[in-house]
Amino acid sequence: MPAKSYLEEKQQYNGLDFADFFKKVTDDDILRVLVKDKITRMDFLKLLSPIAQKHLEEMAQRSRRDTIRNFGYTMQLFTPMYIADYCDNFCVYCGFNHNNNINRRCLTMDEIAKEAENIAQTGLKNILVLTGESIKYSPVDYILEAVKVLRKYFDSVSIEVYSFSQEDYVRAVEAGVDGMTMFQECYNKDIYRTLHPGGPKANYEYRLDAPERACKAGLRNVNVGALLGLNEWREEAFFTGVHADYLQHKYKDVEIAVSTPRMRPCSAGYAPRSIVEDIDLVQYITALRIFLPRAGLTLSTRERPQMRDHLVKMGITKISGGVTVAAGGHTKGDDDGQFEISDPRSVAQMAQMLYAEGYQPVYKDWQTLI
């Protein structure tokens, strides 16, 4: 019988010994995977193995071919907009941690409109709305009211907020939301609990199920991901890919996408458990593309400009520009952001880079009719 949830789907891998599996992968295994038209989950895991890095050039070439075949030479542009940074969680790695002494803000609807006006002047028609996780300061009604304001300026509004119930995701669709991003952060349940000692985010299962609730509610686009560095990255990469694969097969009318963020410095001062090198990120992105040829892959400003310029040719389909990670940052500038960004380029500068690399920047690829 098909799994009823991703938690149930994931349980089939509970006994998987990653280190032992990787020790048995050979060069011939990698070469056999790379000539397959469609690869399995265990093939994907082989492409994540240490020995696969010897074949990174072949992986990159395959990834590029698959991306061009499915997406052409296009790259969707977007920018995040933080509207509130109050948070009830105690995530040990996050700048918004409830205990952190930072200047907190919760934008009014007028302030949100001003932010939207500034962003809209760049030509962008896609916006990603973010908040801290505070039911008190940014309840569902507040977020959906903000969405209605933003729909006056943008054709596509996505949210990256706390986990909603399925009923609230339905309300979000009715308000004009067409996409959501939900980072599980860490798929290892034991490590997850040490990273999230308190607050609503401490509920591992409820967060893990949020993307599926969003799919059931009718959102058009659902984006998942792990924050690389919180656990051994290959394990997290595998379970992220399997999560996306599970959703893609079960909800064929939903566009499933994956983000690949790495840990960045923040006011929490957390030291990553695992260092993810540039070559590791390239391996992850190319393996993802080969495994999930139709999935969107998003790259954030956590990566420095040179790295982002390099990765747009290796499987990425969506990239941010003109980024600020502080509430109200598009009108008042950065203050206390969630983390430090590495690529400060504007939307226009990102578009210029894409043209130079032979890509067509896409400012709008969807319009919700409600």
C-alpha positions in Angstrom: 0.0 0.0 0.0 1.2 3.6 -0.7 2.4 5.5 2.3 -0.2 7.7 4.0 2.4 10.4 4.8 6.1 11.2 4.2 6.8 10.2 7.8 5.6 6.7 7.0 7.4 6.7 3.6 10.7 7.8 5.4 10.4 4.9 7.9 11.4 2.4 5.3 14.9 3.9 5.5 15.2 3.7 9.3 17.8 1.0 9.2 19.9 2.5 6.4 23.6 2.7 7.3 24.8 5.6 5.2 28.5 5.1 5.9 28.3 1.4 5.1 26.3 2.1 1.9 28.8 4.7 0.7 31.8 2.3 1.3 30.3 -0.2 -1.2 29.7 2.3 -4.0 32.2 1.9 -6.9 33.2 4.0 -9.9 31.4 1.6 -12.1 28.2 2.1 -10.1 28.3 5.8 -10.7 28.9 5.4 -14.5 26.0 2.9 -14.7 23.7 5.4 -13.0 24.7 8.2 -15.3 23.7 6.4 -18.4 20.2 5.5 -17.1 17.2 7.5 -18.5 15.5 7.5 -15.0 17.3 6.8 -11.8 16.0 5.3 -8.5 16.2 6.6 -5.0 19.2 4.4 -4.3 20.8 5.5 -7.5 20.4 9.1 -6.2 22.1 8.0 -3.0 25.0 6.6 -5.0 25.4 10.0 -6.7 25.6 11.6 -3.3 28.4 9.2 -2.2 32.0 10.5 -1.7 33.3 8.5 -4.7 30.8 10.2 -7.0 32.8 13.5 -6.6 35.4 11.9 -9.0 32.7 12.0 -11.6 31.4 15.5 -10.9 32.1 16.8 -14.5 30.0 14.0 -16.0 27.3 14.7 -13.4 27.3 18.4 -14.2 27.0 17.8 -17.9 24.1 15.4 -17.4 22.4 17.9 -15.0 22.8 20.8 -17.5 21.3 18.7 -20.3 18.3 17.6 -18.2 17.7 21.2 -17.0 17.8 22.6 -20.5 15.5 19.8 -21.8 12.9 20.6 -19.2 13.2 24.3 -18.5 15.1 25.7 -21.5 17.4 28.7 -21.0 15.1 30.4 -18.5 15.6 31.5 -14.9 12.8 32.6 -12.6 13.7 35.7 -10.5 12.1 36.5 -7.1 12.8 38.3 -3.9 11.9 37.5 -0.3 9.9 40.0 1.8 10.1 39.7 5.6 7.0 41.3 7.2 7.6 40.2 10.8 10.4 38.7 12.8 8.8 38.0 16.2 9.3 34.3 17.0 8.1 31.9 19.6 10.7 29.3 18.8 14.1 28.6 20.4 16.0 27.2 17.3 19.7 27.2 18.4 21.0 28.2 14.9 18.6 31.0 14.0 18.9 34.8 14.4 15.2 35.1 15.1 15.4 32.8 18.2 12.9 34.0 20.8 15.8 34.7 23.3 17.9 36.7 20.9 18.1 40.4 21.8 17.3 42.0 18.4 15.0 44.8 17.3 11.8 43.1 16.4 9.3 44.4 13.9 5.8 43.5 12.6 4.9 45.6 9.6 1.6 47.3 9.3 -0.5 46.9 6.1 0.6 50.4 5.0 4.3 49.5 5.5 3.7 46.3 3.6 2.3 48.2 0.7 5.3 50.5 0.7 7.7 47.5 0.6 5.6 46.1 -2.2 5.8 49.4 -4.2 9.6 49.4 -3.9 9.9 45.8 -5.0 7.4 46.1 -7.8 9.5 48.9 -9.3 12.2 46.3 -10.1 9.8 44.5 -12.5 9.4 41.4 -10.3 5.9 39.8 -10.3 6.8 37.0 -7.9 7.2 37.6 -4.2 8.0 35.3 -1.2 6.5 36.4 2.1 8.3 35.5 5.3 7.6 35.9 9.0 9.1 34.6 12.2 7.0 31.9 13.9 4.7 33.8 16.2 1.0 33.1 16.4 0.7 36.2 18.6 2.4 38.8 16.4 1.8 37.2 13.0 -1.3 35.1 13.2 -2.8 33.5 10.1 -5.3 36.3 9.7 -2.4 38.9 9.6 -0.5 36.9 7.0 -3.5 36.5 4.8 -4.4 40.2 5.1 -0.8 40.9 4.0 -1.2 38.6 1.0 -4.3 40.4 -0.1 -2.3 43.7 -0.1 0.5 42.1 -2.0 -1.7 40.7 -4.7 -2.3 44.2 -5.8 1.3 44.4 -6.8 2.3 40.8 -7.6 0.8 38.1 -9.8 2.3 35.3 -7.7 2.6 35.3 -3.9 4.2 32.5 -2.0 4.7 32.1 1.7 7.5 30.8 3.9 6.0 31.0 7.4 5.1 28.6 10.2 3.2 25.3 9.6 -0.5 25.8 8.8 -3.3 23.4 9.3 -4.8 22.1 6.1 -7.8 24.3 6.7 -5.6 27.4 6.9 -3.7 26.4 3.8 -7.2 26.3 2.0 -7.8 29.8 3.4 -4.4 30.9 2.1 -5.3 29.6 -1.4 -8.5 31.6 -1.3 -6.6 34.7 -0.2 -4.3 34.5 -3.3 -1.4 32.3 -2.2 -0.2 29.9 -4.8 3.0 28.6 -3.3 4.7 27.7 -0.1 8.2 26.9 1.1 8.8 24.7 4.2 12.3 23.8 5.3 12.3 20.8 7.5 15.7 22.1 8.5 16.9 18.6 9.6 15.3 15.3 8.7 17.1 13.4 11.5 14.5 13.4 14.3 16.9 13.0 17.2 19.1 15.9 16.0 16.1 17.9 15.1 14.9 17.8 18.8 18.3 19.1 20.0 18.1 22.0 17.5 14.5 22.9 18.3 14.2 22.6 22.1 11.1 24.7 22.5 8.3 26.5 20.7 5.7 25.2 18.1 8.5 24.2 15.7 9.7 21.6 18.2 6.9 19.4 16.8 8.9 17.4 14.2 6.0 15.4 12.8 3.6 18.4 12.3 6.3 20.4 10.4 7.2 17.3 8.3 3.6 16.9 7.2 3.1 20.6 6.3 4.1 20.4 2.6 1.6 17.5 2.1 -1.2 19.5 3.8 -0.4 22.3 1.4 -0.6 20.0 -1.5 -4.0 18.7 -0.3 -5.2 22.2 0.1 -4.6 23.1 -3.6 -1.4 25.1 -3.6 0.2 25.2 -7.0 3.8 25.1 -5.9 5.4 23.5 -2.9 9.1 23.8 -2.0 11.0 21.7 0.5 14.5 21.7 1.8 17.0 21.0 4.6 19.4 23.6 6.0 22.7 22.0 5.1 25.2 22.0 8.0 22.8 21.0 10.8 23.5 17.3 10.2 25.7 15.2 7.9 24.8 16.8 4.6 24.6 13.6 2.5 21.9 12.1 4.8 19.9 15.4 4.7 20.3 15.6 0.9 18.9 12.1 0.5 15.9 12.6 2.7 15.2 16.0 1.0 15.2 14.4 -2.4 13.1 11.5 -1.3 10.6 13.9 0.3 10.3 15.8 -3.1 10.0 12.5 -5.0 7.3 11.3 -2.7 5.3 14.5 -3.1 5.9 14.7 -6.9 4.5 11.2 -7.4 1.5 11.6 -5.1 0.4 15.1 -6.1 1.0 15.2 -9.9 -0.9 18.5 -10.2 1.5 20.3 -7.8 4.9 21.7 -8.9 7.4 20.4 -6.4 10.6 22.3 -5.9 13.7 22.0 -3.7 15.9 24.6 -2.1 19.5 23.9 -1.2 20.5 26.4 1.6 23.8 26.2 3.5 24.3 27.5 7.0 25.3 31.2 7.2 26.5 33.2 10.2 23.7 34.8 12.3 23.2 36.5 15.7 22.6 33.1 17.3 26.4 32.3 16.8 25.7 28.6 16.0 28.6 26.6 14.7 27.5 24.1 12.0 27.7 20.4 12.9 28.8 19.6 9.3 30.8 21.9 7.0 29.4 21.8 3.5 32.1 22.7 1.0 31.4 24.2 -2.5 32.1 20.9 -4.2 29.6 19.2 -1.9 26.9 21.7 -2.9 27.7 21.2 -6.6 27.4 17.4 -6.1 24.0 17.8 -4.3 22.5 20.1 -6.9 23.6 18.0 -9.9 22.5 14.7 -8.2 19.1 16.3 -7.4 18.6 17.4 -11.0 19.5 14.0 -12.4 17.1 12.3 -9.8 14.3 14.9 -10.2 14.5 16.3 -13.8 11.2 18.2 -13.6 11.6 19.7 -10.1 12.4 23.4 -9.6 15.7 24.0 -7.8 16.1 27.3 -5.9 19.3 29.0 -5.0 19.4 31.8 -2.4 21.8 34.6 -1.5 23.4 32.5 1.2 25.8 31.7 -1.7 28.4 34.2 -2.8 28.1 35.8 -6.3 30.7 33.7 -8.0 29.2 30.5 -6.8 25.7 31.5 -7.8 26.9 32.5 -11.3 28.5 29.1 -11.6 25.5 27.1 -10.4 22.9 28.7 -12.7 24.4 26.5 -15.4 24.2 23.3 -13.4 20.5 22.8 -12.6 19.1 25.8 -10.8 15.8 27.2 -12.1 14.9 29.9 -9.6 17.2 32.5 -8.1 16.7 35.5 -5.8 17.9 39.1 -6.2 17.6 42.4 -4.4 17.5 40.5 -1.1 17.1 41.7 2.4 16.5 39.3 5.3 15.1 41.9 7.8 11.5 42.9 8.3 11.0 46.2 6.4 14.4 45.9 4.8 13.2 47.0 1.3 12.2 50.4 2.6 14.4 51.0 5.7 17.4 48.9 4.9 18.8 45.9 6.8 18.9 45.9 10.5 18.7 42.6 12.4 18.3 40.0 9.8 17.7 36.3 10.1 21.2 35.5 8.7 24.0 37.1 6.7 23.6 37.2 3.0 26.5 36.6 0.6 25.2 38.1 -2.6 24.0 41.7 -2.3 23.2 42.2 -6.1 20.0 43.9 -7.1 17.4 42.4 -9.4 18.8 44.3 -12.3 22.3 43.1 -11.7 21.1 39.5 -11.4 19.2 39.9 -14.7 22.4 41.3 -16.3 24.4 38.3 -15.1 21.8 35.9 -16.5 21.8 37.6 -19.9 25.6 37.3 -19.9 25.4 33.6 -19.2 22.9 33.1 -22.1 19.7 32.8 -19.9 16.4 34.6 -20.1 15.4 36.1 -16.7 11.7 35.4 -16.0 10.0 38.1 -13.9 6.6 36.5 -14.2 5.6 32.9 -15.1 2.2 32.6 -13.4 -0.9 34.6 -12.6 -3.5 33.4 -10.1 -7.0 34.3 -11.2 -9.2 34.8 -8.2 
